[in-house]
Amino acid sequence: MFDTARAESLARINTVAFEGLEARRVEVQCAITPGIPAFAVVGLPDKAVSEARERVRTALSAMAIALPSKRITVNLSPADLPKEGSHFDLPIALALLAALDIIPREKVEEAMALGELSLDGSLVAVIGALPTALAAGEDGRVLYCPQGCGAEAAWVGATTVYAAPDLARLIAHLTERAPMEPARPGEVVATAHLKCLSEVRGQERAKRALEIAAAGRHHLLMVGAPGSGKSMLAARLPGILPALSAPEALETSMIHSLAGLLDDGGISRTRPFRAPHHTASMAAIVGGGRGAKPGEISLAHNGVLFLDEFPEYPRAVLETLRQPIETGDVVVARANAHVTYPCRFLLIAAANPCRCGQLYDAAQACGRAPLCGADYMGRISGPLMDRFDLRLEVPPVAYADLDLPATGERSAVVAKRIAAARAVQAARFSALGASARVNADAEGTLLDQIATPDTAGKAMLLQAAERFKLTARGYHRILRLARTIADLEGDETIGQPHIAEAVGYRLMGGAG
């Protein structure tokens, strides 16, 4: 016969377990039953989750809450889903307090929670507050979290978030002795000084290429001698990119939340700029390792990935970039799951022309020139090279240019042109009902609709394709590039000048 007394001793609350960006719902069940005193956590917990019982026990003891001399069992359902991380502390503590009738069960059963407990009962911020708040909003549940996660979680706006400094404050709220105000969304305003394009002396063609790349999210490869300004140019890219839109900020922040990078108390509209070293491992660049964490290409989602000394990266890492560049997402495989992360980034790669870097200077080049240049650039495979829309040789800056005052266009002026071009693209794709955001995303029928050149432009493109033996991918990339150039000029139709400039950026290093 069903025992109602035992059923009443069971308390429940909801939390999540992370599989990539997906927040899998987990029900935390706590039962207090007669038997030898014990505190067990079951349901495939990892070491951090298993240790939660000691943190919870000590935190309650610090608050003068004594556990009964009975058997306490906490089950994390579904039991076959791996549970990782310290964010299970708070839901376990709340389920236990509800089972002890210290807080109302009906309030916690309708809620979702995450947070780590200190031994004195204070709550420590954890990763993943943003995807958890989205899950709570989808389920129509209130979210309880540490104070350090409140601004981040409340930014979603789909659910009510209560962020407490410690467990005692949360108990006072749940028992209505001292109700809390809901957390307010936080947005971090970047205070770092963005470097200005006007500081770059000379290099007008390189600055033009940077503007085109930013306007349509076209991948750019710069090749030049050491000291020619490649890294300096790339460092000025964040200053000309438009701010993240609300959907883009949410996408990017979801990834950064899982990586533990949202530590400033809110969401940022600044586009990410990631510059990993060429000695970084495959897992660091692409993603993986313990917990299948996102890599640099996903952390650069909706932003910039700058790879300096491009040929120096391991061949396996470079070749792994080919598929994410094309599809905009990456699948990180591990033993019990396949995790997919988005990675639509703007790739800026920089390389020396050869190992010694002096290929263009006959007086300083090594004895193997020019063969050493072909060998060095040969580390970049043809298919990977084909994925760069813009290829640019960056010549050394003349000494005369270094003495000139910084009279070039300021980043703010260039940024306005780029923002206008992106607004044109967004309006065009919205009118066509397409999911693409920038010209680099257009392909197939959509590309035919937006990037068909006029008669003179088409004739030039066909002539270039025949003469330089362009691949089909190279042909379509020229069309996308020409579409962006026309958008920057405010032209609705792609003409011969736009095609000519686009072809000029594809010829470095051979055809294709």
NORDA-V410165 format. One record per residue. N is the residue number from 1. SS is DSSP state (h for helix, s for strand, l for the rest). D_LAST is the distance of its C-alpha to the last C-alpha in whole Angstrom. Layout:
n->N ss->SS d_last->D_LAST
n->N ss->SS d_last->D_LAST
//
This chain:
n->1 ss->l d_last->77
n->2 ss->l d_last->74
n->3 ss->l d_last->75
n->4 ss->h d_last->74
n->5 ss->h d_last->75
n->6 ss->h d_last->72
n->7 ss->h d_last->70
n->8 ss->h d_last->71
n->9 ss->l d_last->70
n->10 ss->s d_last->66
n->11 ss->s d_last->64
n->12 ss->s d_last->61
n->13 ss->s d_last->58
n->14 ss->s d_last->54
n->15 ss->s d_last->51
n->16 ss->s d_last->48
n->17 ss->s d_last->46
n->18 ss->s d_last->42
n->19 ss->s d_last->39
n->20 ss->l d_last->36
n->21 ss->l d_last->36
n->22 ss->s d_last->39
n->23 ss->s d_last->42
n->24 ss->s d_last->44
n->25 ss->s d_last->48
n->26 ss->s d_last->51
n->27 ss->s d_last->54
n->28 ss->s d_last->57
n->29 ss->s d_last->60
n->30 ss->s d_last->63
n->31 ss->s d_last->66
n->32 ss->s d_last->70
n->33 ss->s d_last->72
n->34 ss->l d_last->75
n->35 ss->l d_last->75
n->36 ss->l d_last->74
n->37 ss->l d_last->73
n->38 ss->s d_last->69
n->39 ss->s d_last->66
n->40 ss->s d_last->63
n->41 ss->s d_last->59
n->42 ss->s d_last->58
n->43 ss->l d_last->55
n->44 ss->l d_last->52
n->45 ss->s d_last->52
n->46 ss->l d_last->50
n->47 ss->h d_last->52
n->48 ss->h d_last->52
n->49 ss->h d_last->53
n->50 ss->h d_last->56
n->51 ss->l d_last->57
n->52 ss->h d_last->57
n->53 ss->h d_last->61
n->54 ss->h d_last->62
n->55 ss->h d_last->60
n->56 ss->h d_last->62
n->57 ss->h d_last->65
n->58 ss->h d_last->66
n->59 ss->h d_last->64
n->60 ss->h d_last->67
n->61 ss->h d_last->70
n->62 ss->h d_last->69
n->63 ss->l d_last->69
n->64 ss->l d_last->73
n->65 ss->l d_last->72
n->66 ss->l d_last->73
n->67 ss->l d_last->72
n->68 ss->l d_last->74
n->69 ss->l d_last->75
n->70 ss->l d_last->73
n->71 ss->s d_last->70
n->72 ss->s d_last->67
n->73 ss->s d_last->64
n->74 ss->s d_last->61
n->75 ss->s d_last->58
n->76 ss->s d_last->55
n->77 ss->s d_last->54
n->78 ss->l d_last->52
n->79 ss->l d_last->53
n->80 ss->l d_last->50
n->81 ss->l d_last->47
n->82 ss->l d_last->47
n->83 ss->s d_last->48
n->84 ss->l d_last->47
n->85 ss->l d_last->48
n->86 ss->l d_last->51
n->87 ss->l d_last->50
n->88 ss->h d_last->53
n->89 ss->h d_last->56
n->90 ss->h d_last->56
n->91 ss->h d_last->56
n->92 ss->h d_last->59
n->93 ss->h d_last->61
n->94 ss->h d_last->61
n->95 ss->h d_last->62
n->96 ss->h d_last->64
n->97 ss->h d_last->66
n->98 ss->h d_last->66
n->99 ss->h d_last->68
n->100 ss->l d_last->70
n->101 ss->l d_last->71
n->102 ss->l d_last->70
n->103 ss->l d_last->68
n->104 ss->l d_last->68
n->105 ss->h d_last->66
n->106 ss->h d_last->65
n->107 ss->h d_last->63
n->108 ss->h d_last->61
n->109 ss->h d_last->60
n->110 ss->l d_last->59
n->111 ss->s d_last->56
n->112 ss->s d_last->53
n->113 ss->s d_last->53
n->114 ss->l d_last->51
n->115 ss->l d_last->52
n->116 ss->s d_last->54
n->117 ss->s d_last->57
n->118 ss->l d_last->59
n->119 ss->l d_last->62
n->120 ss->l d_last->64
n->121 ss->l d_last->63
n->122 ss->s d_last->60
n->123 ss->s d_last->57
n->124 ss->s d_last->53
n->125 ss->l d_last->50
n->126 ss->l d_last->47
n->127 ss->l d_last->44
n->128 ss->l d_last->43
n->129 ss->h d_last->45
n->130 ss->h d_last->43
n->131 ss->h d_last->42
n->132 ss->h d_last->45
n->133 ss->h d_last->46
n->134 ss->h d_last->44
n->135 ss->h d_last->46
n->136 ss->h d_last->49
n->137 ss->h d_last->48
n->138 ss->h d_last->47
n->139 ss->h d_last->50
n->140 ss->l d_last->52
n->141 ss->l d_last->54
n->142 ss->s d_last->55
n->143 ss->s d_last->53
n->144 ss->s d_last->55
n->145 ss->s d_last->53
n->146 ss->s d_last->54
n->147 ss->h d_last->54
n->148 ss->h d_last->51
n->149 ss->h d_last->49
n->150 ss->h d_last->50
n->151 ss->h d_last->48
n->152 ss->h d_last->45
n->153 ss->h d_last->47
n->154 ss->h d_last->48
n->155 ss->l d_last->45
n->156 ss->l d_last->44
n->157 ss->l d_last->47
n->158 ss->l d_last->48
n->159 ss->l d_last->51
n->160 ss->l d_last->54
n->161 ss->s d_last->53
n->162 ss->s d_last->56
n->163 ss->s d_last->55
n->164 ss->s d_last->58
n->165 ss->l d_last->59
n->166 ss->s d_last->61
n->167 ss->h d_last->62
n->168 ss->h d_last->65
n->169 ss->h d_last->64
n->170 ss->h d_last->62
n->171 ss->h d_last->65
n->172 ss->h d_last->67
n->173 ss->h d_last->65
n->174 ss->h d_last->65
n->175 ss->l d_last->69
n->176 ss->l d_last->69
n->177 ss->l d_last->71
n->178 ss->l d_last->68
n->179 ss->l d_last->66
n->180 ss->l d_last->62
n->181 ss->l d_last->60
n->182 ss->l d_last->57
n->183 ss->l d_last->54
n->184 ss->l d_last->52
n->185 ss->l d_last->48
n->186 ss->l d_last->47
n->187 ss->s d_last->44
n->188 ss->s d_last->43
n->189 ss->l d_last->42
n->190 ss->l d_last->40
n->191 ss->l d_last->42
n->192 ss->l d_last->39
n->193 ss->l d_last->39
n->194 ss->l d_last->35
n->195 ss->l d_last->34
n->196 ss->l d_last->33
n->197 ss->h d_last->30
n->198 ss->h d_last->33
n->199 ss->h d_last->33
n->200 ss->l d_last->30
n->201 ss->l d_last->31
n->202 ss->l d_last->28
n->203 ss->l d_last->25
n->204 ss->h d_last->25
n->205 ss->h d_last->21
n->206 ss->h d_last->20
n->207 ss->h d_last->23
n->208 ss->h d_last->21
n->209 ss->h d_last->18
n->210 ss->h d_last->21
n->211 ss->h d_last->22
n->212 ss->h d_last->19
n->213 ss->h d_last->18
n->214 ss->h d_last->22
n->215 ss->h d_last->22
n->216 ss->h d_last->20
n->217 ss->l d_last->19
n->218 ss->l d_last->16
n->219 ss->l d_last->15
n->220 ss->s d_last->15
n->221 ss->s d_last->14
n->222 ss->s d_last->16
n->223 ss->s d_last->17
n->224 ss->s d_last->20
n->225 ss->l d_last->23
n->226 ss->l d_last->26
n->227 ss->l d_last->28
n->228 ss->l d_last->25
n->229 ss->l d_last->26
n->230 ss->h d_last->23
n->231 ss->h d_last->25
n->232 ss->h d_last->28
n->233 ss->h d_last->25
n->234 ss->h d_last->24
n->235 ss->h d_last->28
n->236 ss->l d_last->28
n->237 ss->h d_last->26
n->238 ss->h d_last->29
n->239 ss->h d_last->31
n->240 ss->l d_last->29
n->241 ss->l d_last->28
n->242 ss->l d_last->30
n->243 ss->l d_last->33
n->244 ss->l d_last->33
n->245 ss->l d_last->34
n->246 ss->h d_last->37
n->247 ss->h d_last->35
n->248 ss->h d_last->32
n->249 ss->h d_last->35
n->250 ss->h d_last->37
n->251 ss->h d_last->33
n->252 ss->h d_last->33
n->253 ss->h d_last->36
n->254 ss->h d_last->37
n->255 ss->h d_last->34
n->256 ss->h d_last->36
n->257 ss->h d_last->39
n->258 ss->h d_last->39
n->259 ss->l d_last->37
n->260 ss->l d_last->41
n->261 ss->l d_last->39
n->262 ss->l d_last->41
n->263 ss->l d_last->44
n->264 ss->l d_last->45
n->265 ss->l d_last->46
n->266 ss->l d_last->44
n->267 ss->s d_last->41
n->268 ss->s d_last->38
n->269 ss->l d_last->36
n->270 ss->l d_last->34
n->271 ss->l d_last->31
n->272 ss->l d_last->30
n->273 ss->s d_last->28
n->274 ss->s d_last->28
n->275 ss->l d_last->27
n->276 ss->l d_last->28
n->277 ss->l d_last->28
n->278 ss->l d_last->26
n->279 ss->l d_last->29
n->280 ss->l d_last->29
n->281 ss->l d_last->30
n->282 ss->h d_last->28
n->283 ss->h d_last->30
n->284 ss->h d_last->30
n->285 ss->h d_last->27
n->286 ss->h d_last->26
n->287 ss->s d_last->30
n->288 ss->s d_last->33
n->289 ss->l d_last->36
n->290 ss->l d_last->39
n->291 ss->l d_last->39
n->292 ss->l d_last->35
n->293 ss->s d_last->35
n->294 ss->s d_last->32
n->295 ss->l d_last->29
n->296 ss->h d_last->28
n->297 ss->h d_last->25
n->298 ss->h d_last->28
n->299 ss->h d_last->30
n->300 ss->l d_last->27
n->301 ss->l d_last->27
n->302 ss->l d_last->27
n->303 ss->l d_last->26
n->304 ss->s d_last->24
n->305 ss->s d_last->23
n->306 ss->s d_last->23
n->307 ss->s d_last->22
n->308 ss->l d_last->23
n->309 ss->l d_last->22
n->310 ss->h d_last->19
n->311 ss->h d_last->19
n->312 ss->h d_last->23
n->313 ss->l d_last->22
n->314 ss->l d_last->23
n->315 ss->h d_last->21
n->316 ss->h d_last->22
n->317 ss->h d_last->22
n->318 ss->h d_last->18
n->319 ss->h d_last->18
n->320 ss->h d_last->20
n->321 ss->h d_last->18
n->322 ss->h d_last->16
n->323 ss->h d_last->18
n->324 ss->h d_last->20
n->325 ss->h d_last->17
n->326 ss->h d_last->16
n->327 ss->h d_last->20
n->328 ss->l d_last->22
n->329 ss->s d_last->24
n->330 ss->s d_last->25
n->331 ss->s d_last->28
n->332 ss->s d_last->30
n->333 ss->s d_last->32
n->334 ss->s d_last->36
n->335 ss->l d_last->39
n->336 ss->l d_last->40
n->337 ss->s d_last->38
n->338 ss->s d_last->34
n->339 ss->s d_last->33
n->340 ss->s d_last->30
n->341 ss->s d_last->30
n->342 ss->s d_last->27
n->343 ss->l d_last->25
n->344 ss->l d_last->23
n->345 ss->l d_last->22
n->346 ss->s d_last->20
n->347 ss->s d_last->18
n->348 ss->s d_last->19
n->349 ss->s d_last->18
n->350 ss->s d_last->19
n->351 ss->s d_last->19
n->352 ss->l d_last->21
n->353 ss->l d_last->19
n->354 ss->l d_last->21
n->355 ss->l d_last->24
n->356 ss->l d_last->26
n->357 ss->l d_last->24
n->358 ss->l d_last->26
n->359 ss->l d_last->23
n->360 ss->l d_last->23
n->361 ss->l d_last->27
n->362 ss->l d_last->28
n->363 ss->l d_last->31
n->364 ss->l d_last->31
n->365 ss->l d_last->28
n->366 ss->l d_last->29
n->367 ss->l d_last->29
n->368 ss->l d_last->26
n->369 ss->l d_last->24
n->370 ss->l d_last->21
n->371 ss->h d_last->21
n->372 ss->h d_last->22
n->373 ss->h d_last->19
n->374 ss->h d_last->16
n->375 ss->h d_last->19
n->376 ss->h d_last->19
n->377 ss->h d_last->15
n->378 ss->l d_last->15
n->379 ss->l d_last->17
n->380 ss->l d_last->14
n->381 ss->l d_last->12
n->382 ss->h d_last->8
n->383 ss->h d_last->9
n->384 ss->h d_last->11
n->385 ss->h d_last->8
n->386 ss->l d_last->6
n->387 ss->l d_last->10
n->388 ss->l d_last->10
n->389 ss->l d_last->10
n->390 ss->s d_last->11
n->391 ss->s d_last->11
n->392 ss->s d_last->14
n->393 ss->s d_last->16
n->394 ss->s d_last->20
n->395 ss->l d_last->22
n->396 ss->l d_last->26
n->397 ss->l d_last->28
n->398 ss->l d_last->31
n->399 ss->h d_last->34
n->400 ss->h d_last->35
n->401 ss->h d_last->33
n->402 ss->h d_last->35
n->403 ss->l d_last->38
n->404 ss->l d_last->37
n->405 ss->l d_last->39
n->406 ss->l d_last->36
n->407 ss->l d_last->36
n->408 ss->l d_last->33
n->409 ss->l d_last->32
n->410 ss->l d_last->34
n->411 ss->h d_last->32
n->412 ss->h d_last->34
n->413 ss->h d_last->33
n->414 ss->h d_last->29
n->415 ss->h d_last->30
n->416 ss->h d_last->32
n->417 ss->h d_last->29
n->418 ss->h d_last->27
n->419 ss->h d_last->30
n->420 ss->h d_last->30
n->421 ss->h d_last->27
n->422 ss->h d_last->27
n->423 ss->h d_last->30
n->424 ss->h d_last->29
n->425 ss->h d_last->26
n->426 ss->h d_last->29
n->427 ss->h d_last->31
n->428 ss->h d_last->28
n->429 ss->h d_last->28
n->430 ss->h d_last->31
n->431 ss->h d_last->32
n->432 ss->l d_last->30
n->433 ss->l d_last->31
n->434 ss->l d_last->28
n->435 ss->l d_last->28
n->436 ss->l d_last->25
n->437 ss->l d_last->25
n->438 ss->l d_last->22
n->439 ss->h d_last->20
n->440 ss->h d_last->17
n->441 ss->h d_last->19
n->442 ss->l d_last->19
n->443 ss->l d_last->18
n->444 ss->h d_last->19
n->445 ss->h d_last->22
n->446 ss->h d_last->22
n->447 ss->h d_last->19
n->448 ss->h d_last->20
n->449 ss->h d_last->23
n->450 ss->h d_last->22
n->451 ss->l d_last->19
n->452 ss->l d_last->20
n->453 ss->s d_last->20
n->454 ss->l d_last->22
n->455 ss->h d_last->23
n->456 ss->h d_last->21
n->457 ss->h d_last->18
n->458 ss->h d_last->17
n->459 ss->h d_last->18
n->460 ss->h d_last->16
n->461 ss->h d_last->13
n->462 ss->h d_last->13
n->463 ss->h d_last->13
n->464 ss->h d_last->10
n->465 ss->h d_last->8
n->466 ss->h d_last->11
n->467 ss->h d_last->10
n->468 ss->l d_last->7
n->469 ss->l d_last->6
n->470 ss->l d_last->4
n->471 ss->l d_last->5
n->472 ss->h d_last->9
n->473 ss->h d_last->8
n->474 ss->h d_last->5
n->475 ss->h d_last->8
n->476 ss->h d_last->11
n->477 ss->h d_last->10
n->478 ss->h d_last->10
n->479 ss->h d_last->13
n->480 ss->h d_last->15
n->481 ss->h d_last->14
n->482 ss->h d_last->16
n->483 ss->h d_last->19
n->484 ss->h d_last->19
n->485 ss->h d_last->20
n->486 ss->h d_last->22
n->487 ss->h d_last->24
n->488 ss->h d_last->24
n->489 ss->h d_last->26
n->490 ss->l d_last->28
n->491 ss->l d_last->26
n->492 ss->l d_last->27
n->493 ss->l d_last->24
n->494 ss->s d_last->21
n->495 ss->l d_last->21
n->496 ss->h d_last->19
n->497 ss->h d_last->20
n->498 ss->h d_last->18
n->499 ss->h d_last->15
n->500 ss->h d_last->15
n->501 ss->h d_last->15
n->502 ss->h d_last->13
n->503 ss->h d_last->10
n->504 ss->h d_last->12
n->505 ss->l d_last->11
n->506 ss->l d_last->7
n->507 ss->l d_last->8
n->508 ss->l d_last->9
n->509 ss->l d_last->9
n->510 ss->l d_last->7
n->511 ss->l d_last->4
n->512 ss->l d_last->0
//
